[in-house]
């Protein structure tokens, strides 16, 4: 049974797709049956630019364990990066307010 539940996240960034680099402004995140993976369910993330029509995308399908491990590594990379660049951490804190 597919849930069709999608969490959306607004982003500022870029991704490399089939046509090369592109700006991305949205991540559509869902846990459901995969399109490609042989797993029964995956955490899927589609990175797209909805501001430009959302036709191009970069997609990933991860096992639940892989997704959780990735979350931890993202948090660790951000923490060490902000520790190495305190001025960037201060800017991020102001932007979050």
N, C-alpha and C positions, 0 to 999 in steps of 0.2 A: 504494500500500500504506500503510495507516494503522499508526502505531506504537503508539498508545494509551499512550505513556509520558508520565506526568504527574509533574511536580515539585511538591510542596506546600510552601508557606511559611506559617508562623504569623505573623499580623499583629495589630497594634493600630491601629485606625483607623476611618474611615467613608467611605462612598461614596454618591453620589446615584443611585438606581435609578428604576424606573418608578413606584414608590409614594412617592418622596421620599428623604430621607436615611435611611441605615441603618448600623448598626455592621457592620464586617467583621472577621473573625478568621482568614481563610484566603485564600490566593491559589493557585489551581490553574494551573500554567504548563505549556504544551506546545507543541511545534512539529509541526504536522500540517496536514492539509487543512482549510480554513476552512469555517465554516457559511455565512457571508454574503459575504466578500470574493471578488473575482474572481481573486485570486492563486492559484497552484498550492498553495503552502504558506505558512503564517503562524505567527508566534509568537502564541499565544493566551493570554490571562490572564483567568480567571474569578475575580472577587472575590466572596466569599460569607461568610455567618455560619453556620458549621457548628454552633456552639453553640445556634443557634435553628432548627436543622433544615435549613439550607442551601437552602431553597426559592427565595429571591430571590437574584439575582446581578446583577453589573455585569460585562459582558464587553467585551474589546477584541481585535481581530485586527490585527497589525502585520506589515509586511514585515520580513525579517531585518535589512536596512539601517536601517529605522526603529527597530527594537528596540535595535540597537546604539547608534544616535545617542541614543535616550532614556536608555539606561544611562549614557552619558557626561554628559548634562545633569543627570540625577539626582545623580550623584557631584559635579558642579560646584556644584549648588545646595546640597547638604549641606555641602560644604567652605566655601563662602562664608557660609552661614548660621551654621555653627559658629564661623567666624572672627569674625563680627559679634556672636556671643553665646557667649563662652567658657564661661560657667557651664553652658550647655546641653550643650556638648561634653564637659565634665567629667562631667556626669550620665550621658550616653550611654556614656562609657567605663566607668563604674562598673557600669551595668546590663549591659554586654556581658560582664563578668567572671563 
